[in-house]
Amino acid sequence: MDDPPRQPADGAPCPWASELPAWVQGEMDPGRAMEIRDHLQGCAACGVELEELRTLLCEFEDLAPAPPPRRDLAERVLALAQTALTPFRQLGPAGWAWMGMVAATVLLVLFIRAPSRDRDRELPPATIATSDALQWLVAAQESDGSWNPARWGGRDRWRVGLSGLAISALADFEDELPDLRRALDRGVAFLSRQQAADGRFGPPFAEYLYNHAPATLAILHVMERYPVPELAAVARRAVDHLLSEQSSRGGWGYAGGADAPNAVISAWPLEALLQARAHGRSDLDRSIGSALTWLRSLVDGRGRLGYDRPGAFPHGVATPTAVGLGLGASSSWPPGLLDGDYDLLALYFLSGAPSDDVTRERLRRRVASLQVRSGTHAGSFRSADRWARDGGRVYATALALLAWNRL
């Protein structure tokens, strides 16, 4: 980063705010985008500006006519800008910078967007160094078989869940490296030691499902290759625990709030149930159907899935919408979903959604842009994510590998 994040003086605009419009639209090179994301974690002023920009972007999407009327293009652009100005007179500097870009953006999009997709088709396919990423994960494994996120920029409370993600990634690519089997054995042994009598993986706290569900998925992934009775018993107890925590509405929430589910935490339990059913467990149809019905109730008229109700996006539009697409709760990709800011969690679920070749290549390029190609962390992936402080480099590398394997 050019300078450490710092708060501007009261009432003064942050000098970083001028870059927010480009960042929120995904029009910034990956390295600088990482610096902006880091700055946002420490700058409340830019956080306010960002929310205003996101709100304004949604308003412009609502105002855009389809199909456009047959009149002079400049007249239509001016009419759109005039219509949009009234509700946003209190915008900060970045918001007004955005307004200044509106006319140019509308003009350029007609001439740039379609040709850029054509150019994407002409570029060579994106690639990652898979073996380097796997070797990094193996080298990062602890002596007890776990992966310690605190060593790699995350928080130790998520050790069980992140170990689960790493194990799933290794299981997906086991044939590529000779020493992966030993790492898998050690990882599965670690997870087995973390299972309580009620089937729960990891310590009990409000958000424990972020540990339990990825650990359950890891056991199910390993069982695809090694269907041994001991693993089957571990998996059954883990899945039974997920069923016991499902709310009456169909989703999953935080401990003590079973009737207040949200789409993001529900994503992992539902994926685990789908995986268990694919492995032959035949008593999950009702629970899966209930979860999908609830997720579909969160989709608005534009195909965007809300966090806990239609139109609710406290963490942005992309992540819950990606959950709906990846898990089959919705099938319509909202326009512009990949043009703004979307994180690794969204990338992972989008990688499992039905899409065309151009979209899949755009996702592959996003994955490839995050891999570190040289230096101490070569092979791993940068934590380009609003949850980077929780997951760190293990989270990023495991999710990127899992997404890549589905693309």
C-alpha positions as CSV (number, residue, x, y, z in Angstrom):
1,M,0.0,0.0,0.0
2,D,1.2,3.5,-0.8
3,D,0.5,4.8,2.7
4,P,-1.0,3.1,5.8
5,P,-4.8,3.5,6.1
6,R,-5.7,6.5,8.3
7,Q,-8.8,8.5,9.1
8,P,-9.2,11.9,7.6
9,A,-9.8,14.9,9.8
10,D,-13.4,15.4,10.9
11,G,-15.4,16.7,7.9
12,A,-12.5,16.4,5.5
13,P,-12.8,14.1,2.4
14,C,-10.4,11.1,2.3
15,P,-7.9,11.4,-0.6
16,W,-8.5,7.7,-1.4
17,A,-12.2,8.4,-2.1
18,S,-11.6,9.5,-5.7
19,E,-10.6,5.9,-6.5
20,L,-13.8,4.3,-5.1
21,P,-15.9,4.5,-8.3
22,A,-13.3,2.6,-10.3
23,W,-12.9,0.0,-7.5
24,V,-16.6,-0.7,-7.0
25,Q,-17.1,-1.2,-10.7
26,G,-14.2,-3.7,-10.9
27,E,-12.2,-1.4,-13.2
28,M,-8.9,-1.5,-11.3
29,D,-5.9,-3.7,-11.6
30,P,-5.9,-6.5,-9.0
31,G,-2.9,-5.2,-7.1
32,R,-4.3,-1.7,-6.5
33,A,-7.7,-3.2,-5.8
34,M,-6.2,-5.1,-2.9
35,E,-4.7,-1.9,-1.5
36,I,-8.1,-0.1,-1.7
37,R,-9.8,-3.1,0.0
38,D,-7.2,-2.9,2.8
39,H,-7.7,0.8,3.2
40,L,-11.5,0.4,3.5
41,Q,-11.0,-1.7,6.6
42,G,-9.5,1.2,8.4
43,C,-11.3,4.2,7.0
44,A,-14.9,5.0,8.1
45,A,-15.2,7.9,5.8
46,C,-14.5,5.8,2.7
47,G,-16.9,3.1,4.1
48,V,-19.7,5.7,4.0
49,E,-18.8,6.8,0.5
50,L,-18.8,3.2,-0.7
51,E,-22.3,2.5,0.6
52,E,-23.5,5.7,-1.2
53,L,-21.9,4.6,-4.4
54,R,-23.4,1.1,-4.2
55,T,-26.8,2.6,-3.5
56,L,-26.4,5.0,-6.4
57,L,-25.4,2.2,-8.8
58,C,-28.5,0.2,-7.9
59,E,-30.6,3.3,-8.5
60,F,-29.1,3.8,-12.0
61,E,-29.8,0.1,-12.8
62,D,-33.4,0.7,-11.9
63,L,-33.6,3.9,-14.1
64,A,-32.0,2.4,-17.2
65,P,-34.6,2.0,-19.9
66,A,-34.9,-1.3,-21.8
67,P,-35.3,-1.2,-24.7
68,P,-34.0,2.4,-25.1
69,P,-36.3,4.8,-26.8
70,R,-35.6,5.9,-30.3
71,R,-34.4,9.4,-29.7
72,D,-31.1,11.2,-29.8
73,L,-28.5,9.5,-27.5
74,A,-27.2,12.7,-25.9
75,E,-30.8,13.6,-25.0
76,R,-31.4,10.3,-23.4
77,V,-28.2,10.5,-21.4
78,L,-29.0,14.0,-20.1
79,A,-32.6,12.9,-19.2
80,L,-31.2,9.9,-17.2
81,A,-28.8,12.1,-15.3
82,Q,-31.4,14.8,-14.5
83,T,-33.8,12.1,-13.3
84,A,-31.2,10.6,-11.0
85,L,-29.8,13.9,-9.5
86,T,-32.7,14.8,-7.2
87,P,-32.5,12.0,-4.5
88,F,-28.8,12.3,-4.2
89,R,-28.0,15.9,-3.4
90,Q,-26.2,14.9,-0.1
91,L,-23.6,12.7,-1.8
92,G,-19.9,13.1,-0.7
93,P,-17.0,13.8,-3.1
94,A,-16.8,10.3,-4.5
95,G,-20.6,10.4,-5.2
96,W,-20.3,13.6,-7.1
97,A,-17.3,12.2,-9.0
98,W,-19.5,9.3,-9.9
99,M,-22.3,11.7,-11.2
100,G,-19.7,13.4,-13.4
101,M,-18.9,10.0,-14.9
102,V,-22.5,9.0,-15.7
103,A,-22.8,10.5,-19.2
104,A,-19.4,9.2,-20.3
105,T,-20.1,5.8,-18.8
106,V,-23.5,5.4,-20.6
107,L,-21.9,6.5,-23.9
108,L,-18.9,4.2,-23.5
109,V,-20.8,1.2,-22.5
110,L,-22.5,1.0,-25.8
111,F,-19.2,0.9,-27.7
112,I,-16.9,-0.9,-25.2
113,R,-18.8,-3.5,-23.4
114,A,-19.7,-5.8,-26.3
115,P,-16.3,-5.5,-28.0
116,S,-14.5,-6.2,-24.8
117,R,-16.3,-9.5,-24.5
118,D,-15.3,-10.2,-28.1
119,R,-11.7,-9.5,-27.1
120,D,-12.0,-11.8,-24.1
121,R,-12.7,-14.6,-26.5
122,E,-9.5,-13.9,-28.4
123,L,-7.3,-13.9,-25.3
124,P,-5.5,-17.2,-24.4
125,P,-7.4,-19.2,-21.7
126,A,-6.5,-18.2,-18.1
127,T,-4.3,-20.6,-16.2
128,I,-3.1,-21.1,-12.6
129,A,-0.1,-23.0,-11.2
130,T,-2.2,-25.8,-9.6
131,S,0.8,-27.8,-8.3
132,D,2.4,-24.7,-6.7
133,A,-0.9,-24.0,-4.9
134,L,-1.2,-27.5,-3.6
135,Q,2.4,-27.6,-2.5
136,W,1.9,-24.3,-0.6
137,L,-1.2,-25.8,1.2
138,V,0.8,-29.0,2.1
139,A,3.7,-26.9,3.4
140,A,1.3,-24.8,5.5
141,Q,-0.2,-27.8,7.3
142,E,0.5,-27.9,11.0
143,S,2.0,-30.9,12.8
144,D,-1.4,-31.8,14.3
145,G,-2.9,-32.0,10.8
146,S,-4.7,-28.7,10.9
147,W,-4.2,-25.4,9.1
148,N,-3.7,-22.5,11.4
149,P,-5.3,-19.3,9.9
150,A,-3.6,-17.1,12.4
151,R,-0.2,-17.8,10.8
152,W,-1.5,-16.6,7.4
153,G,-3.5,-13.5,8.2
154,G,-6.7,-15.0,9.6
155,R,-8.1,-15.8,13.0
156,D,-7.6,-19.1,14.9
157,R,-11.2,-19.5,15.9
158,W,-11.9,-20.6,12.3
159,R,-9.1,-23.3,12.3
160,V,-11.6,-26.2,12.0
161,G,-13.6,-24.7,9.1
162,L,-10.5,-23.5,7.2
163,S,-8.9,-26.9,7.7
164,G,-12.0,-28.4,6.1
165,L,-11.7,-26.1,3.1
166,A,-8.0,-27.1,2.7
167,I,-8.8,-30.8,2.9
168,S,-11.6,-30.4,0.3
169,A,-9.1,-28.7,-2.0
170,L,-6.5,-31.4,-1.6
171,A,-9.1,-34.1,-2.1
172,D,-10.2,-32.5,-5.4
173,F,-6.6,-32.6,-6.8
174,E,-5.1,-35.6,-5.0
175,D,-3.7,-37.2,-8.1
176,E,-1.5,-34.2,-8.9
177,L,1.0,-34.6,-6.0
178,P,2.4,-37.8,-4.4
179,D,2.4,-36.5,-0.9
180,L,-1.2,-35.3,-0.8
181,R,-2.5,-38.6,0.6
182,R,-0.5,-38.2,3.7
183,A,-1.7,-34.6,4.2
184,L,-5.3,-35.8,3.7
185,D,-4.9,-38.5,6.3
186,R,-3.5,-36.1,8.8
187,G,-6.2,-33.5,8.1
188,V,-9.0,-36.0,8.4
189,A,-7.6,-37.3,11.7
190,F,-7.5,-33.7,13.0
191,L,-11.2,-33.1,12.0
192,S,-12.2,-36.4,13.6
193,R,-10.7,-35.4,16.9
194,Q,-12.7,-32.1,16.8
195,Q,-16.1,-33.8,16.5
196,A,-18.2,-33.7,19.7
197,A,-20.7,-36.3,20.8
198,D,-23.6,-34.4,19.2
199,G,-21.8,-34.5,15.8
200,R,-20.6,-30.8,15.9
201,F,-17.2,-30.0,14.6
202,G,-15.3,-27.4,16.5
203,P,-16.0,-25.3,19.6
204,P,-19.5,-24.0,20.4
205,F,-20.0,-20.3,19.7
206,A,-22.6,-18.3,17.8
207,E,-21.1,-18.6,14.3
208,Y,-19.8,-22.1,14.7
209,L,-21.5,-23.3,11.5
210,Y,-18.7,-21.6,9.6
211,N,-16.5,-24.3,11.1
212,H,-18.9,-27.2,11.2
213,A,-20.3,-27.1,7.7
214,P,-17.0,-26.8,5.8
215,A,-15.6,-29.6,8.0
216,T,-18.6,-31.8,7.1
217,L,-18.1,-31.1,3.4
218,A,-14.4,-32.1,3.7
219,I,-15.3,-35.5,5.2
220,L,-17.8,-36.0,2.4
221,H,-15.2,-35.0,-0.2
222,V,-12.7,-37.5,1.1
223,M,-15.4,-40.2,1.2
224,E,-15.7,-39.9,-2.5
225,R,-12.3,-41.5,-2.8
226,Y,-12.1,-43.5,0.4
227,P,-15.6,-44.8,1.5
228,V,-14.4,-46.4,4.7
229,P,-17.0,-47.2,7.5
230,E,-15.2,-44.9,10.0
231,L,-15.6,-41.9,7.8
232,A,-19.2,-42.8,7.0
233,A,-20.1,-42.7,10.7
234,V,-18.3,-39.3,11.2
235,A,-20.2,-37.9,8.2
236,R,-23.6,-39.2,9.4
237,R,-23.2,-37.6,12.8
238,A,-22.1,-34.3,11.2
239,V,-25.1,-34.3,8.7
240,D,-27.5,-35.2,11.5
241,H,-26.3,-32.2,13.5
242,L,-26.9,-29.9,10.5
243,L,-30.5,-31.2,10.3
244,S,-31.0,-30.6,14.0
245,E,-29.9,-26.9,13.5
246,Q,-32.1,-26.1,10.5
247,S,-34.7,-23.5,11.3
248,S,-38.4,-23.9,10.8
249,R,-38.1,-21.5,7.8
250,G,-35.6,-23.8,6.1
251,G,-32.3,-21.9,6.5
252,W,-29.7,-21.7,9.1
253,G,-28.8,-18.9,11.5
254,Y,-26.4,-18.2,14.3
255,A,-26.6,-20.1,17.6
256,G,-29.6,-18.9,19.6
257,G,-31.3,-17.5,16.6
258,A,-32.4,-20.5,14.7
259,D,-35.5,-18.7,13.4
260,A,-33.4,-15.8,11.9
261,P,-31.5,-17.6,9.1
262,N,-29.5,-15.8,6.5
263,A,-28.3,-16.8,3.1
264,V,-24.6,-16.6,3.6
265,I,-24.3,-18.9,6.6
266,S,-26.9,-21.2,5.1
267,A,-24.9,-21.8,2.0
268,W,-22.4,-24.2,3.6
269,P,-25.0,-26.4,5.4
270,L,-27.1,-26.7,2.3
271,E,-24.2,-27.6,0.1
272,A,-23.2,-30.3,2.6
273,L,-26.7,-31.7,2.5
274,L,-26.6,-31.7,-1.3
275,Q,-23.3,-33.5,-1.2
276,A,-24.5,-36.1,1.3
277,R,-27.5,-36.8,-0.8
278,A,-25.3,-37.3,-3.9
279,H,-23.3,-39.8,-1.8
280,G,-26.4,-41.9,-1.3
281,R,-28.1,-40.6,1.8
282,S,-31.8,-40.8,0.9
283,D,-33.5,-39.0,3.8
284,L,-32.5,-35.5,3.0
285,D,-35.0,-34.5,0.3
286,R,-37.4,-32.7,2.6
287,S,-34.7,-30.7,4.4
288,I,-33.1,-29.7,1.1
289,G,-36.4,-28.8,-0.5
290,S,-37.3,-26.6,2.5
291,A,-33.9,-24.8,2.3
292,L,-34.3,-24.2,-1.4
293,T,-37.8,-22.9,-1.0
294,W,-36.7,-20.5,1.7
295,L,-33.7,-19.2,-0.5
296,R,-36.1,-18.7,-3.5
297,S,-38.3,-16.5,-1.2
298,L,-35.3,-14.1,-0.9
299,V,-35.0,-13.4,-4.6
300,D,-36.2,-10.1,-5.9
301,G,-37.7,-9.2,-9.3
302,R,-34.2,-8.6,-10.7
303,G,-32.8,-12.0,-9.8
304,R,-30.8,-10.8,-6.8
305,L,-31.0,-12.9,-3.6
306,G,-31.1,-11.0,-0.4
307,Y,-29.2,-11.7,2.8
308,D,-32.2,-12.5,5.0
309,R,-35.1,-11.0,3.0
310,P,-35.6,-9.7,-0.6
311,G,-33.7,-6.4,-1.2
312,A,-31.4,-6.7,1.9
313,F,-27.8,-6.5,1.0
314,P,-25.7,-5.5,4.1
315,H,-22.6,-7.2,2.5
316,G,-23.3,-6.3,-1.1
317,V,-25.4,-8.0,-3.8
318,A,-22.9,-10.4,-5.2
319,T,-22.4,-12.9,-2.4
320,P,-26.0,-13.9,-1.5
321,T,-26.9,-13.8,-5.2
322,A,-24.0,-16.1,-6.0
323,V,-25.2,-18.5,-3.3
324,G,-28.6,-18.7,-4.9
325,L,-27.1,-19.3,-8.4
326,G,-24.6,-21.9,-7.2
327,L,-27.0,-23.9,-5.1
328,G,-29.9,-23.9,-7.6
329,A,-32.2,-21.5,-5.8
330,S,-32.2,-19.1,-8.8
331,S,-31.2,-19.5,-12.4
332,S,-31.2,-15.9,-13.8
333,W,-27.9,-14.0,-13.6
334,P,-28.7,-10.4,-12.8
335,P,-27.2,-7.9,-15.3
336,G,-23.8,-6.6,-14.3
337,L,-23.2,-9.1,-11.5
338,L,-19.6,-9.6,-12.5
339,D,-19.0,-5.9,-13.3
340,G,-18.8,-4.7,-9.7
341,D,-17.1,-5.9,-6.5
342,Y,-17.4,-9.6,-5.8
343,D,-15.4,-11.6,-3.3
344,L,-13.9,-15.1,-3.1
345,L,-17.0,-16.6,-1.5
346,A,-19.1,-15.3,-4.4
347,L,-16.6,-16.6,-6.9
348,Y,-16.7,-20.0,-5.3
349,F,-20.5,-20.3,-5.6
350,L,-20.6,-18.7,-9.0
351,S,-18.2,-21.4,-10.2
352,G,-20.8,-24.0,-9.5
353,A,-23.6,-22.1,-11.3
354,P,-24.7,-22.9,-14.9
355,S,-23.2,-20.3,-17.2
356,D,-21.9,-19.7,-20.7
357,D,-18.3,-20.1,-21.9
358,V,-17.6,-16.3,-21.8
359,T,-18.8,-16.0,-18.2
360,R,-16.8,-19.0,-17.1
361,E,-13.7,-17.6,-18.7
362,R,-14.2,-14.3,-16.9
363,L,-14.4,-16.2,-13.6
364,R,-11.3,-18.1,-14.4
365,R,-9.5,-14.9,-15.1
366,R,-10.6,-13.5,-11.7
367,V,-9.2,-16.6,-10.0
368,A,-5.9,-16.5,-11.9
369,S,-5.4,-12.8,-11.1
370,L,-5.3,-13.6,-7.4
371,Q,-2.5,-16.1,-7.5
372,V,1.0,-15.1,-6.2
373,R,3.5,-16.1,-8.8
374,S,6.8,-15.4,-7.1
375,G,8.3,-14.8,-3.7
376,T,7.7,-16.3,-0.2
377,H,4.1,-17.1,-0.9
378,A,4.4,-18.3,-4.5
379,G,1.5,-20.6,-5.4
380,S,-0.9,-19.3,-2.8
381,F,-3.7,-16.8,-3.4
382,R,-4.2,-13.3,-2.1
383,S,-7.1,-12.8,0.3
384,A,-9.1,-10.5,-2.0
385,D,-12.1,-10.7,0.3
386,R,-14.0,-8.7,2.9
387,W,-13.5,-11.7,5.2
388,A,-9.7,-11.7,4.7
389,R,-9.0,-10.8,8.3
390,D,-10.9,-14.0,9.3
391,G,-9.8,-16.5,6.7
392,G,-6.4,-15.2,5.5
393,R,-4.3,-16.9,2.8
394,V,-5.4,-20.5,3.7
395,Y,-9.0,-19.5,3.0
396,A,-8.1,-17.7,-0.2
397,T,-6.0,-20.6,-1.6
398,A,-8.4,-23.4,-0.7
399,L,-11.4,-21.5,-2.1
400,A,-9.6,-20.5,-5.3
401,L,-8.6,-24.1,-5.9
402,L,-12.1,-25.4,-5.3
403,A,-13.5,-22.8,-7.6
404,W,-11.0,-23.5,-10.3
405,N,-11.7,-27.2,-10.3
406,R,-15.4,-26.5,-11.0
407,L,-14.6,-24.0,-13.8
